[in-house]
Amino acid sequence: MTSSAAGRDYQARLLEALDRECEIFAALISVMEEKRRALVEVDLEPLEEICSREEELVGRLEEADRERHQAYLEAAPRLAPELMEPSLPELVETLAEKRPELAEELSRRHARLQELLVRVGELNFDNLVLTQNLLRYTRHLLDLVASGGVLPNYSPEGKVNPAQGEPRSLLERRA
């Protein structure tokens, strides 16, 4: 194998690893959006299957991240030997003059990866809030059922109002 062919090989591996990671993030976003819809609609039946797919994608993402990191460690010293452990943006900046096409390809993939990461963070937060709200609603329903429809009245300090007596909710009674 010639040195130029070997050079294209590690560059191709890095670009492919970035593409693969982006593809998995996009699939994860799709599943997280499906999860959000299920939580909003309080359609709990598909959640177990959705969570299983989410876990599987996270596992694939961890593997893809390791592959991307390995490809990067192989490519960076060859592409910019003057830099000590450069970040991807630093590598792109260094390559901008020497290899503008490669710099553009890396920059585009990095930007896409950053967009996907932001979206995953947003969906993760949304799904957390929806899950917490669903749990609060479920607790409220359990309290209503357990108390026969009458909830205890609380004082400003958060204690059961003495005029109300012992709490009726099974979740608040002491053993």
GROMACS elastic network, one bead per residue, 0.5 to 0.9 nm:
[ bonds ]
;  ai    aj funct       b0    kb
    1     4     6  0.82967   500
    1     5     6  0.62186   500
    1     6     6  0.64779   500
    2     5     6  0.51691   500
    2     6     6  0.61997   500
    2     7     6  0.85448   500
    3     7     6  0.60003   500
    3     8     6  0.86245   500
    4     8     6  0.62531   500
    4     9     6  0.85562   500
    5     8     6  0.51378   500
    5     9     6  0.61854   500
    6    10     6  0.66114   500
    6    11     6  0.86707   500
    7    10     6  0.56611   500
    7    11     6  0.63062   500
    7    12     6  0.85009   500
    7    75     6  0.83938   500
    7    78     6  0.80994   500
    7    79     6  0.87746   500
    8    11     6  0.50229   500
    8    12     6  0.57592   500
    8    13     6  0.84205   500
    9    12     6  0.50786   500
    9    13     6  0.61395   500
    9    14     6  0.86866   500
   10    14     6  0.62275   500
   10    15     6  0.86619   500
   10    71     6  0.67837   500
   10    72     6  0.85105   500
   10    74     6  0.68432   500
   10    75     6  0.56578   500
   10    78     6  0.89677   500
   11    14     6  0.51727   500
   11    15     6  0.62515   500
   11    16     6  0.85267   500
   11    71     6  0.81559   500
   11    72     6  0.87387   500
   11    74     6  0.89835   500
   11    75     6  0.62737   500
   11    79     6  0.86501   500
   11   102     6  0.83904   500
   12    15     6  0.51033   500
   12    16     6  0.59164   500
   12    17     6  0.83817   500
   13    16     6  0.50581   500
   13    17     6  0.59383   500
   13    18     6  0.85653   500
   13    67     6  0.89517   500
   13    68     6  0.81664   500
   13    71     6  0.60447   500
   13    72     6  0.86037   500
   13    75     6  0.85929   500
   14    17     6  0.50964   500
   14    18     6  0.62548   500
   14    19     6  0.86106   500
   14    67     6  0.86274   500
   14    68     6  0.62850   500
   14    69     6  0.85323   500
   14    70     6  0.85198   500
   14    72     6  0.59118   500
   14    74     6  0.85590   500
   14    75     6  0.70329   500
   14   106     6  0.87325   500
   15    18     6  0.51864   500
   15    19     6  0.61727   500
   15    20     6  0.86306   500
   15    68     6  0.85985   500
   15    71     6  0.87292   500
   15   105     6  0.77585   500
   15   106     6  0.69753   500
   15   109     6  0.78168   500
   16    20     6  0.60312   500
   16    21     6  0.85526   500
   16    68     6  0.83655   500
   17    20     6  0.50843   500
   17    21     6  0.61932   500
   17    22     6  0.86197   500
   17    64     6  0.67644   500
   17    65     6  0.79539   500
   17    67     6  0.63970   500
   17    69     6  0.85150   500
   17    71     6  0.72016   500
   17    72     6  0.88641   500
   18    21     6  0.51834   500
   18    22     6  0.62282   500
   18    23     6  0.86920   500
   18    64     6  0.83946   500
   18    65     6  0.85322   500
   18    68     6  0.62071   500
   18   106     6  0.84057   500
   18   109     6  0.64536   500
   18   110     6  0.76797   500
   18   113     6  0.77812   500
   19    22     6  0.50949   500
   19    23     6  0.61880   500
   19    24     6  0.87316   500
   19   109     6  0.70094   500
   19   113     6  0.87318   500
   20    23     6  0.50569   500
   20    24     6  0.62777   500
   20    25     6  0.86106   500
   20    61     6  0.88451   500
   20    64     6  0.68139   500
   20    68     6  0.86652   500
   21    24     6  0.52179   500
   21    25     6  0.61645   500
   21    26     6  0.85997   500
   21    60     6  0.88104   500
   21    61     6  0.64733   500
   21    64     6  0.56629   500
   21    65     6  0.67151   500
   21    68     6  0.77086   500
   21   113     6  0.77213   500
   22    25     6  0.50742   500
   22    26     6  0.61121   500
   22    27     6  0.86516   500
   22   109     6  0.79208   500
   22   112     6  0.71472   500
   22   113     6  0.57139   500
   22   116     6  0.72386   500
   23    26     6  0.50886   500
   23    27     6  0.62831   500
   23    28     6  0.86376   500
   24    27     6  0.50223   500
   24    28     6  0.60979   500
   24    29     6  0.85717   500
   24    57     6  0.67199   500
   24    58     6  0.84417   500
   24    60     6  0.73488   500
   24    61     6  0.62619   500
   24    64     6  0.83002   500
   25    29     6  0.61201   500
   25    30     6  0.86437   500
   25    57     6  0.81166   500
   25    58     6  0.86926   500
   25    61     6  0.73189   500
   25   113     6  0.80345   500
   25   116     6  0.63359   500
   25   117     6  0.75758   500
   25   120     6  0.77389   500
   26    29     6  0.50736   500
   26    30     6  0.63644   500
   26    31     6  0.88408   500
   26   116     6  0.68361   500
   26   120     6  0.89128   500
   27    30     6  0.50937   500
   27    31     6  0.64168   500
   27    32     6  0.86642   500
   27    57     6  0.76065   500
   28    31     6  0.51194   500
   28    32     6  0.60583   500
   28    33     6  0.85398   500
   28    53     6  0.84214   500
   28    54     6  0.63690   500
   28    57     6  0.61420   500
   28    58     6  0.76175   500
   28    61     6  0.89646   500
   28   120     6  0.78048   500
   29    33     6  0.60467   500
   29    34     6  0.85180   500
   29   116     6  0.78583   500
   29   119     6  0.72984   500
   29   120     6  0.60563   500
   29   123     6  0.75875   500
   30    33     6  0.51691   500
   30    34     6  0.62871   500
   30    35     6  0.86826   500
   31    35     6  0.61748   500
   31    36     6  0.86351   500
   31    50     6  0.66353   500
   31    51     6  0.84330   500
   31    53     6  0.73019   500
   31    54     6  0.63909   500
   32    36     6  0.61552   500
   32    37     6  0.86731   500
   32    50     6  0.80994   500
   32    51     6  0.87497   500
   32    54     6  0.72775   500
   32   120     6  0.78770   500
   32   123     6  0.64736   500
   32   124     6  0.74684   500
   32   127     6  0.78427   500
   33    37     6  0.62669   500
   33    38     6  0.86447   500
   33   123     6  0.70202   500
   33   127     6  0.87466   500
   34    37     6  0.51560   500
   34    38     6  0.62915   500
   34    39     6  0.86917   500
   34    50     6  0.75443   500
   35    38     6  0.50796   500
   35    39     6  0.61807   500
   35    40     6  0.86028   500
   35    46     6  0.83850   500
   35    47     6  0.66337   500
   35    50     6  0.63691   500
   35    51     6  0.78085   500
   35   127     6  0.74096   500
   36    39     6  0.50686   500
   36    40     6  0.60748   500
   36    41     6  0.85142   500
   36   123     6  0.76183   500
   36   126     6  0.73722   500
   36   127     6  0.56536   500
   36   130     6  0.76132   500
   37    40     6  0.50871   500
   37    41     6  0.60396   500
   37    42     6  0.82515   500
   37    43     6  0.82038   500
   38    41     6  0.51725   500
   38    42     6  0.57445   500
   38    44     6  0.65071   500
   38    45     6  0.84843   500
   38    46     6  0.73368   500
   38    47     6  0.69846   500
   39    43     6  0.62902   500
   39    44     6  0.70446   500
   39    47     6  0.81800   500
   39   127     6  0.74773   500
   39   130     6  0.63021   500
   39   131     6  0.69174   500
   39   134     6  0.77279   500
   40    43     6  0.77386   500
   40   130     6  0.69836   500
   40   134     6  0.89221   500
   41    44     6  0.84576   500
   42    45     6  0.88889   500
   42   134     6  0.78859   500
   43    46     6  0.69061   500
   43    47     6  0.76395   500
   44    47     6  0.53262   500
   44    48     6  0.79367   500
   45    48     6  0.70825   500
   45    49     6  0.83928   500
   46    49     6  0.55198   500
   46    50     6  0.61248   500
   46    51     6  0.86504   500
   47    51     6  0.59193   500
   47    52     6  0.84672   500
   48    51     6  0.51650   500
   48    52     6  0.62378   500
   48    53     6  0.87789   500
   49    52     6  0.50568   500
   49    53     6  0.63395   500
   49    54     6  0.85939   500
   50    53     6  0.51889   500
   50    54     6  0.61354   500
   50    55     6  0.86941   500
   51    55     6  0.61356   500
   51    56     6  0.85743   500
   52    55     6  0.51363   500
   52    56     6  0.62167   500
   52    57     6  0.86809   500
   53    56     6  0.50302   500
   53    57     6  0.61825   500
   53    58     6  0.86076   500
   54    57     6  0.51916   500
   54    58     6  0.62249   500
   54    59     6  0.87221   500
   55    58     6  0.50606   500
   55    59     6  0.62724   500
   55    60     6  0.87019   500
   56    59     6  0.51490   500
   56    60     6  0.63266   500
   56    61     6  0.85846   500
   57    61     6  0.59558   500
   57    62     6  0.85804   500
   58    62     6  0.62063   500
   58    63     6  0.87020   500
   59    62     6  0.51715   500
   59    63     6  0.64626   500
   59    64     6  0.87015   500
   60    63     6  0.51200   500
   60    64     6  0.61073   500
   60    65     6  0.85207   500
   61    65     6  0.59562   500
   61    66     6  0.85501   500
   62    65     6  0.50756   500
   62    66     6  0.63308   500
   62    67     6  0.87449   500
   63    66     6  0.51706   500
   63    67     6  0.63253   500
   63    68     6  0.86701   500
   64    68     6  0.60344   500
   64    69     6  0.84604   500
   65    68     6  0.50126   500
   65    69     6  0.60161   500
   65    70     6  0.84993   500
   66    69     6  0.50773   500
   66    70     6  0.61198   500
   66    71     6  0.85826   500
   67    70     6  0.50744   500
   67    71     6  0.60895   500
   67    72     6  0.84438   500
   68    71     6  0.50883   500
   68    72     6  0.59885   500
   68    73     6  0.85492   500
   69    73     6  0.61191   500
   69    74     6  0.86073   500
   70    73     6  0.50907   500
   70    74     6  0.62695   500
   70    75     6  0.86387   500
   71    74     6  0.51051   500
   71    75     6  0.60639   500
   71    76     6  0.84821   500
   72    75     6  0.50367   500
   72    76     6  0.56878   500
   72    77     6  0.87298   500
   72    88     6  0.84044   500
   73    76     6  0.57144   500
   73    77     6  0.71312   500
   73    85     6  0.82709   500
   74    77     6  0.67053   500
   74    78     6  0.73029   500
   75    78     6  0.53887   500
   75    79     6  0.60468   500
   75    80     6  0.85011   500
   76    79     6  0.51256   500
   76    80     6  0.58052   500
   76    81     6  0.72342   500
   76    83     6  0.84175   500
   76    85     6  0.76086   500
   76    86     6  0.72378   500
   76    87     6  0.89144   500
   76    88     6  0.85356   500
   76    91     6  0.70930   500
   77    80     6  0.53540   500
   77    82     6  0.78666   500
   77    83     6  0.74668   500
   77    84     6  0.78979   500
   77    85     6  0.78124   500
   77    86     6  0.86920   500
   78    81     6  0.56918   500
   79    82     6  0.89439   500
   79    91     6  0.78767   500
   79    94     6  0.88114   500
   79    95     6  0.75158   500
   80    83     6  0.57674   500
   80    84     6  0.85904   500
   80    86     6  0.83061   500
   80    91     6  0.67705   500
   80    94     6  0.69229   500
   80    95     6  0.73911   500
   81    84     6  0.73833   500
   83    86     6  0.58198   500
   83    90     6  0.85764   500
   83    91     6  0.81234   500
   83    94     6  0.86302   500
   86    89     6  0.79405   500
   86    90     6  0.56154   500
   86    91     6  0.58880   500
   87    90     6  0.51246   500
   87    91     6  0.61682   500
   87    92     6  0.86469   500
   88    92     6  0.61636   500
   88    93     6  0.86242   500
   88   106     6  0.79007   500
   88   107     6  0.82041   500
   88   110     6  0.75366   500
   89    92     6  0.50237   500
   89    93     6  0.61729   500
   89    94     6  0.86248   500
   89   106     6  0.85947   500
   89   107     6  0.72439   500
   89   110     6  0.78765   500
   90    93     6  0.50622   500
   90    94     6  0.61773   500
   90    95     6  0.85926   500
   91    94     6  0.51072   500
   91    95     6  0.61200   500
   91    96     6  0.85649   500
   91   103     6  0.78776   500
   91   106     6  0.87879   500
   92    95     6  0.51015   500
   92    96     6  0.60243   500
   92   100     6  0.86267   500
   92   102     6  0.80777   500
   92   104     6  0.75569   500
   92   105     6  0.89981   500
   92   106     6  0.65398   500
   92   107     6  0.62515   500
   93    96     6  0.52114   500
   93    97     6  0.79824   500
   93   103     6  0.72809   500
   93   107     6  0.89269   500
   94    97     6  0.68839   500
   94    98     6  0.74366   500
   94    99     6  0.86546   500
   94   103     6  0.82037   500
   95    98     6  0.50691   500
   95    99     6  0.50197   500
   95   100     6  0.62214   500
   95   101     6  0.87692   500
   95   102     6  0.72877   500
   95   103     6  0.53584   500
   95   104     6  0.89194   500
   96    99     6  0.57593   500
   96   101     6  0.79442   500
   96   102     6  0.80140   500
   96   103     6  0.53034   500
   96   104     6  0.75624   500
   97   100     6  0.57771   500
   97   103     6  0.85326   500
   98   103     6  0.87169   500
   99   102     6  0.55496   500
   99   103     6  0.61176   500
   99   104     6  0.86814   500
  100   104     6  0.60074   500
  100   105     6  0.85987   500
  101   104     6  0.51345   500
  101   105     6  0.63008   500
  101   106     6  0.87074   500
  102   105     6  0.50396   500
  102   106     6  0.61227   500
  102   107     6  0.83950   500
  103   106     6  0.51968   500
  103   107     6  0.59268   500
  103   108     6  0.84973   500
  104   107     6  0.50228   500
  104   108     6  0.60357   500
  104   109     6  0.85913   500
  105   108     6  0.52496   500
  105   109     6  0.63085   500
  105   110     6  0.86021   500
  106   109     6  0.52128   500
  106   110     6  0.60199   500
  106   111     6  0.85484   500
  107   110     6  0.50522   500
  107   111     6  0.60792   500
  107   112     6  0.85531   500
  108   111     6  0.52020   500
  108   112     6  0.62199   500
  108   113     6  0.86416   500
  109   112     6  0.50439   500
  109   113     6  0.61041   500
  109   114     6  0.85934   500
  110   113     6  0.50591   500
  110   114     6  0.61895   500
  110   115     6  0.86836   500
  111   114     6  0.50800   500
  111   115     6  0.62479   500
  111   116     6  0.86854   500
  112   115     6  0.50899   500
  112   116     6  0.62337   500
  112   117     6  0.86226   500
  113   116     6  0.51299   500
  113   117     6  0.61610   500
  113   118     6  0.87046   500
  114   117     6  0.50554   500
  114   118     6  0.62634   500
  114   119     6  0.87068   500
  115   118     6  0.52291   500
  115   119     6  0.63359   500
  115   120     6  0.87372   500
  116   119     6  0.50816   500
  116   120     6  0.61516   500
  116   121     6  0.86083   500
  117   120     6  0.50819   500
  117   121     6  0.62108   500
  117   122     6  0.86823   500
  118   121     6  0.51179   500
  118   122     6  0.62802   500
  118   123     6  0.87335   500
  119   122     6  0.50393   500
  119   123     6  0.61451   500
  119   124     6  0.84194   500
  120   123     6  0.51808   500
  120   124     6  0.59241   500
  120   125     6  0.85387   500
  121   124     6  0.50740   500
  121   125     6  0.61982   500
  121   126     6  0.86139   500
  122   125     6  0.52316   500
  122   126     6  0.61688   500
  122   127     6  0.86022   500
  123   127     6  0.59596   500
  123   128     6  0.83812   500
  124   127     6  0.52046   500
  124   128     6  0.61020   500
  124   129     6  0.87125   500
  125   128     6  0.50483   500
  125   129     6  0.62653   500
  125   130     6  0.86219   500
  126   129     6  0.52464   500
  126   130     6  0.61600   500
  126   131     6  0.85593   500
  127   130     6  0.50110   500
  127   131     6  0.59678   500
  127   132     6  0.84844   500
  128   131     6  0.51190   500
  128   132     6  0.61341   500
  128   133     6  0.85808   500
  129   132     6  0.51043   500
  129   133     6  0.61130   500
  129   134     6  0.85295   500
  130   133     6  0.50872   500
  130   134     6  0.60786   500
  130   135     6  0.85931   500
  131   134     6  0.50227   500
  131   135     6  0.61744   500
  131   136     6  0.86551   500
  132   135     6  0.50740   500
  132   136     6  0.62365   500
  132   137     6  0.86220   500
  133   136     6  0.50459   500
  133   137     6  0.61232   500
  133   138     6  0.85228   500
  134   137     6  0.50410   500
  134   138     6  0.60670   500
  134   139     6  0.85444   500
  135   139     6  0.60818   500
  135   140     6  0.85361   500
  136   139     6  0.50653   500
  136   140     6  0.61655   500
  136   141     6  0.86553   500
  137   140     6  0.50334   500
  137   141     6  0.62291   500
  137   142     6  0.86349   500
  138   141     6  0.50619   500
  138   142     6  0.61420   500
  138   143     6  0.85413   500
  139   142     6  0.50397   500
  139   143     6  0.60983   500
  139   144     6  0.85938   500
  139   171     6  0.87816   500
  140   143     6  0.50400   500
  140   144     6  0.62047   500
  140   145     6  0.86659   500
  141   144     6  0.50451   500
  141   145     6  0.61625   500
  141   146     6  0.84881   500
  142   145     6  0.51068   500
  142   146     6  0.59248   500
  142   147     6  0.84054   500
  142   169     6  0.81986   500
  142   170     6  0.85812   500
  142   171     6  0.80875   500
  143   146     6  0.51302   500
  143   147     6  0.59586   500
  143   148     6  0.84653   500
  143   149     6  0.79677   500
  143   150     6  0.86108   500
  143   151     6  0.70800   500
  143   168     6  0.84749   500
  143   169     6  0.53332   500
  143   170     6  0.72205   500
  143   171     6  0.68527   500
  143   172     6  0.85380   500
  144   147     6  0.53035   500
  144   148     6  0.61193   500
  144   150     6  0.64806   500
  144   151     6  0.65308   500
  144   169     6  0.74382   500
  145   148     6  0.54267   500
  145   149     6  0.60370   500
  145   150     6  0.87847   500
  145   169     6  0.81247   500
  146   149     6  0.75766   500
  146   150     6  0.89288   500
  146   168     6  0.71676   500
  146   169     6  0.50868   500
  146   170     6  0.55718   500
  146   171     6  0.78070   500
  147   150     6  0.55231   500
  147   151     6  0.62068   500
  147   152     6  0.85140   500
  147   167     6  0.81654   500
  147   170     6  0.70920   500
  148   151     6  0.82338   500
  148   168     6  0.79991   500
  148   169     6  0.83261   500
  150   168     6  0.77148   500
  150   169     6  0.86065   500
  151   167     6  0.76655   500
  151   168     6  0.69600   500
  151   169     6  0.70610   500
  152   160     6  0.64124   500
  152   161     6  0.73764   500
  152   164     6  0.62832   500
  152   165     6  0.79940   500
  152   166     6  0.80486   500
  152   167     6  0.56357   500
  152   168     6  0.68146   500
  152   169     6  0.79079   500
  153   159     6  0.85327   500
  153   160     6  0.60169   500
  153   161     6  0.55315   500
  153   162     6  0.88010   500
  153   163     6  0.85669   500
  153   164     6  0.62848   500
  153   167     6  0.87085   500
  154   157     6  0.76949   500
  154   158     6  0.55326   500
  154   159     6  0.53762   500
  154   162     6  0.87502   500
  154   164     6  0.85071   500
  155   158     6  0.53137   500
  155   159     6  0.54048   500
  155   160     6  0.61681   500
  155   161     6  0.52539   500
  155   162     6  0.85801   500
  156   159     6  0.74686   500
  157   160     6  0.88483   500
  158   161     6  0.85757   500
  159   162     6  0.84180   500
  160   163     6  0.84860   500
  160   164     6  0.70563   500
  160   165     6  0.74130   500
  160   166     6  0.75096   500
  160   167     6  0.68597   500
  161   164     6  0.53016   500
  161   165     6  0.69157   500
  161   166     6  0.88009   500
  162   165     6  0.52639   500
  162   166     6  0.78504   500
  164   167     6  0.77059   500
  165   168     6  0.86315   500
  166   173     6  0.77356   500
  167   170     6  0.80775   500
  167   172     6  0.62791   500
  167   173     6  0.61241   500
  168   171     6  0.85936   500
  168   172     6  0.73824   500
  168   173     6  0.69337   500
  169   172     6  0.53026   500
  169   173     6  0.63107   500
  170   173     6  0.53062   500
  170   174     6  0.83815   500
  171   174     6  0.84373   500
